Amino acid sequence: MRKFPRFGRRGTQSRKTVTFGDAAEVTTSKVWAVVSLGGLLVLWWYITRGPEPILDEKTFPSPVVIWDAFVEWWQDGYRRTSAWEHASASLSRVLKGMVIGTVIGIPVGFAMGLSRIMRGIFDPIVELFRPIPPLALLPLFIMWFGIGEESKVNLLVWASVWVMIIAARSGVLGVSGSKVHAAYSLGANKWQILRYVIMPNALPEVFTGVRVALGVSWGTLIAAELIGAEKGLGTTIYIASRFFRMDIVFVNIIIIGVIGAAMEMIMRFLEARLIPWR
């Protein structure tokens, strides 16, 4: 008899999100998104510039002040560096770290999910190093790789690779064994099963891992840029805070949020194209 890979136990029926109605009919309302953002801005204005302000604008700038600071930052840059150079430097570091971490993490995670031997080899390593906060290693990375780009990118690789390994491993182990058996019964070989059964069914977990890794990478990057970086959103936040330019600090924080939201929209678009059955 042909031996089948061991996978996690999951029903043969596809999972369905339970909501107030059919999950397929639940879509994000653009109107409510605009209303929620508008309500947030109104609340923000009220607590900073309302009849009885709750917060001091010097420490918590109002939307009007932040908009003026954004225009200044975008037109004149900050510390002889344009806004685009600051934003692109941070985005470039995140993407480099994510790409390298993903290229390493997904194959290792797949190998751990498919093979008990590989799982036995890598599990202790993953569980030992995964809990270590990336920022705890920042001094070591600076000593090993210097204060330039290499130390920052390698730190982001460290931050993302463990997330991608766990996500890929979970995706493979979550594949229904009945699907693998059905593919074997139809004459598929191991490579065909990997290509047409395991990889498509593991993609949802992989996409979830990418989302989590992006968030971890941004948090790690901003802290890493506080040391030895001439350009970057984290550098701007640090320098602006030293001169008590809270408006510039808030501008860069919001820019990070906007970039993160844009990356999330791209991920949703790719997920809809690559996993249409989800």
C-alpha positions as CSV (number, residue, x, y, z in Angstrom):
1,M,0.0,0.0,0.0
2,R,1.1,3.5,-0.7
3,K,2.0,5.5,2.4
4,F,0.2,8.8,2.7
5,P,1.6,11.9,4.4
6,R,0.2,12.7,7.8
7,F,-1.9,15.8,7.9
8,G,-4.0,17.4,10.6
9,R,-7.6,16.1,11.0
10,R,-10.1,18.4,9.3
11,G,-13.4,17.7,7.9
12,T,-13.9,17.1,4.2
13,Q,-16.3,20.0,4.0
14,S,-14.9,23.5,3.5
15,R,-15.0,25.8,6.5
16,K,-17.5,28.7,6.4
17,T,-17.4,31.8,8.4
18,V,-20.5,32.2,10.5
19,T,-21.9,35.8,10.5
20,F,-25.3,37.5,10.5
21,G,-26.2,35.9,7.2
22,D,-24.2,34.1,4.5
23,A,-20.5,34.8,4.7
24,A,-20.3,35.1,1.0
25,E,-22.8,38.0,1.1
26,V,-21.0,39.9,3.8
27,T,-18.8,42.7,2.3
28,T,-17.1,45.7,3.8
29,S,-19.3,48.7,3.3
30,K,-17.4,51.7,1.9
31,V,-20.0,54.0,3.4
32,W,-19.5,52.7,6.9
33,A,-15.7,52.9,6.4
34,V,-16.0,56.6,5.5
35,V,-18.4,57.1,8.5
36,S,-16.0,55.5,10.9
37,L,-13.0,57.5,9.7
38,G,-15.1,60.7,9.7
39,G,-16.3,60.0,13.3
40,L,-12.7,59.4,14.4
41,L,-11.6,62.7,12.9
42,V,-14.5,64.5,14.6
43,L,-13.7,63.0,18.0
44,W,-10.0,63.8,17.5
45,W,-10.9,67.4,16.7
46,Y,-13.2,67.6,19.7
47,I,-10.7,66.4,22.3
48,T,-8.0,68.8,21.0
49,R,-9.9,71.9,19.7
50,G,-13.4,71.5,21.0
51,P,-15.2,73.9,23.5
52,E,-13.4,72.2,26.4
53,P,-10.2,70.5,25.0
54,I,-9.2,67.4,26.9
55,L,-5.6,67.1,25.5
56,D,-3.0,69.8,24.9
57,E,-2.2,70.4,21.3
58,K,1.5,70.6,22.1
59,T,1.5,66.9,23.0
60,F,-1.5,65.7,21.0
61,P,-1.8,67.8,17.8
62,S,-5.2,68.3,16.2
63,P,-6.0,67.1,12.7
64,V,-5.6,70.6,11.4
65,V,-2.1,71.0,12.8
66,I,-1.1,67.6,11.6
67,W,-2.4,68.4,8.1
68,D,-0.3,71.6,8.0
69,A,2.7,69.6,9.2
70,F,2.1,67.0,6.5
71,V,2.1,69.7,3.8
72,E,5.3,71.1,5.3
73,W,6.9,67.6,5.5
74,W,5.9,66.7,2.0
75,Q,7.0,69.9,0.3
76,D,10.2,70.6,2.3
77,G,11.2,67.2,3.6
78,Y,12.9,66.8,7.0
79,R,16.6,67.4,7.7
80,R,17.6,67.9,4.1
81,T,15.8,64.7,3.0
82,S,12.6,64.6,1.1
83,A,9.5,62.9,2.4
84,W,9.6,60.3,-0.4
85,E,13.2,59.4,0.4
86,H,12.2,58.8,4.1
87,A,9.2,56.7,3.2
88,S,10.8,54.7,0.4
89,A,13.8,53.9,2.6
90,S,11.6,52.4,5.3
91,L,9.4,50.6,2.8
92,S,12.5,49.2,0.9
93,R,13.9,47.7,4.2
94,V,10.6,46.1,5.1
95,L,10.2,44.6,1.6
96,K,13.7,43.2,1.5
97,G,13.4,41.7,4.9
98,M,10.0,40.2,4.1
99,V,11.1,38.7,0.8
100,I,14.1,37.1,2.2
101,G,12.2,35.9,5.3
102,T,9.4,34.5,3.1
103,V,11.8,32.7,0.7
104,I,13.5,31.0,3.6
105,G,10.5,30.5,5.8
106,I,8.0,28.9,3.4
107,P,10.2,26.1,2.2
108,V,11.3,25.3,5.7
109,G,7.7,25.4,7.0
110,F,6.5,23.2,4.1
111,A,9.3,20.7,4.8
112,M,8.3,20.6,8.5
113,G,4.7,20.0,7.6
114,L,5.5,17.2,5.1
115,S,8.2,15.3,7.0
116,R,8.4,14.1,10.5
117,I,12.2,14.0,10.2
118,M,12.4,17.7,9.2
119,R,9.9,18.6,11.9
120,G,12.1,16.9,14.4
121,I,15.2,18.7,13.2
122,F,13.7,22.2,12.9
123,D,11.1,22.2,15.7
124,P,13.6,22.7,18.5
125,I,15.4,25.5,16.6
126,V,12.1,27.3,15.8
127,E,10.7,27.0,19.3
128,L,14.0,28.2,20.8
129,F,14.5,31.3,18.7
130,R,11.0,32.3,17.8
131,P,10.2,33.8,21.3
132,I,13.3,36.0,21.2
133,P,12.2,39.6,20.5
134,P,14.1,41.0,17.5
135,L,15.0,44.2,19.3
136,A,16.8,42.2,21.9
137,L,19.2,41.1,19.2
138,L,19.7,44.7,17.8
139,P,23.0,45.3,19.6
140,L,24.4,42.0,18.4
141,F,23.3,42.7,14.8
142,I,24.9,46.1,14.9
143,M,28.2,44.5,16.1
144,W,28.0,41.7,13.5
145,F,26.8,43.7,10.5
146,G,27.5,47.3,11.3
147,I,25.1,50.2,11.6
148,G,24.3,50.3,7.9
149,E,21.5,48.7,5.9
150,E,22.7,45.1,6.3
151,S,22.0,45.0,10.1
152,K,18.5,46.5,9.6
153,V,17.5,44.1,6.8
154,N,18.9,41.1,8.6
155,L,17.0,42.0,11.7
156,L,13.8,42.2,9.6
157,V,14.6,38.8,8.2
158,W,14.9,37.5,11.7
159,A,11.6,39.1,12.7
160,S,9.6,37.6,9.7
161,V,11.2,34.2,9.1
162,W,9.8,32.6,12.2
163,V,6.3,33.8,11.5
164,M,6.5,32.5,7.9
165,I,7.8,29.1,9.1
166,I,5.0,28.6,11.6
167,A,2.4,29.8,9.0
168,A,3.6,27.5,6.3
169,R,3.9,24.5,8.6
170,S,0.3,25.1,9.9
171,G,-1.0,25.4,6.4
172,V,0.5,22.0,5.4
173,L,-0.6,20.2,8.5
174,G,-4.1,21.6,8.1
175,V,-4.7,20.0,4.7
176,S,-7.4,17.5,4.8
177,G,-6.1,13.9,4.5
178,S,-9.1,12.9,2.5
179,K,-8.0,15.3,-0.3
180,V,-4.6,13.7,-0.4
181,H,-6.1,10.2,-0.5
182,A,-8.5,11.3,-3.3
183,A,-5.6,12.7,-5.3
184,Y,-3.6,9.4,-4.9
185,S,-6.6,7.4,-6.0
186,L,-6.8,9.4,-9.2
187,G,-3.2,8.5,-10.0
188,A,-1.5,11.7,-8.9
189,N,2.2,11.5,-7.9
190,K,3.8,13.2,-4.9
191,W,4.8,16.3,-6.9
192,Q,1.3,16.7,-8.4
193,I,-0.2,16.4,-4.9
194,L,2.2,19.0,-3.6
195,R,1.4,21.3,-6.5
196,Y,-2.3,20.9,-6.9
197,V,-3.5,19.8,-3.4
198,I,-1.1,20.9,-0.6
199,M,0.1,24.3,-1.9
200,P,-3.4,25.7,-2.8
201,N,-4.9,24.5,0.5
202,A,-1.9,25.9,2.5
203,L,-2.1,29.4,0.9
204,P,-4.7,30.9,3.3
205,E,-2.4,30.2,6.3
206,V,0.6,31.5,4.3
207,F,-1.3,34.8,3.5
208,T,-2.2,35.1,7.2
209,G,1.5,34.7,8.1
210,V,2.5,37.4,5.6
211,R,0.0,39.8,7.2
212,V,1.4,39.1,10.7
213,A,5.0,39.2,9.6
214,L,4.4,42.6,7.9
215,G,3.1,44.0,11.2
216,V,6.0,42.6,13.2
217,S,8.5,43.9,10.5
218,W,7.1,47.5,10.7
219,G,7.3,47.5,14.5
220,T,10.9,46.1,14.4
221,L,12.0,48.5,11.7
222,I,10.9,51.7,13.4
223,A,12.9,50.8,16.5
224,A,15.9,49.6,14.4
225,E,15.9,53.0,12.5
226,L,16.4,54.8,15.8
227,I,20.1,53.8,15.7
228,G,22.4,54.7,12.9
229,A,19.9,55.4,10.1
230,E,20.1,58.6,8.1
231,K,16.8,58.1,6.3
232,G,13.5,56.5,7.3
233,L,10.2,57.1,9.0
234,G,11.6,55.8,12.3
235,T,14.5,58.1,12.1
236,T,12.2,61.1,11.5
237,I,10.0,60.1,14.4
238,Y,13.0,59.9,16.7
239,I,14.6,63.2,15.7
240,A,11.3,65.0,15.6
241,S,10.5,63.8,19.1
242,R,13.8,65.1,20.4
243,F,12.9,68.6,19.2
244,F,9.4,68.2,20.5
245,R,7.9,68.3,17.0
246,M,4.9,66.1,17.9
247,D,3.1,67.2,14.7
248,I,5.9,65.6,12.6
249,V,5.9,62.6,14.8
250,F,2.1,62.1,14.3
251,V,2.5,62.7,10.5
252,N,5.1,59.8,10.2
253,I,3.0,57.5,12.4
254,I,0.0,58.1,10.2
255,I,2.1,57.5,7.1
256,I,3.2,54.2,8.5
257,G,-0.5,53.3,9.0
258,V,-1.4,54.4,5.5
259,I,1.4,52.3,4.0
260,G,0.4,49.3,6.1
261,A,-3.3,49.7,5.0
262,A,-2.2,49.9,1.4
263,M,-0.1,46.7,1.8
264,E,-3.1,45.0,3.4
265,M,-5.3,46.0,0.4
266,I,-2.7,44.5,-2.0
267,M,-2.7,41.3,0.1
268,R,-6.5,41.1,-0.1
269,F,-6.4,41.6,-3.8
270,L,-3.8,38.8,-4.3
271,E,-5.7,36.6,-1.9
272,A,-8.9,37.0,-3.9
273,R,-7.1,36.2,-7.1
274,L,-5.0,33.2,-5.8
275,I,-7.6,31.8,-3.4
276,P,-11.0,32.5,-5.0
277,W,-12.6,29.6,-3.2
278,R,-12.0,31.0,0.3
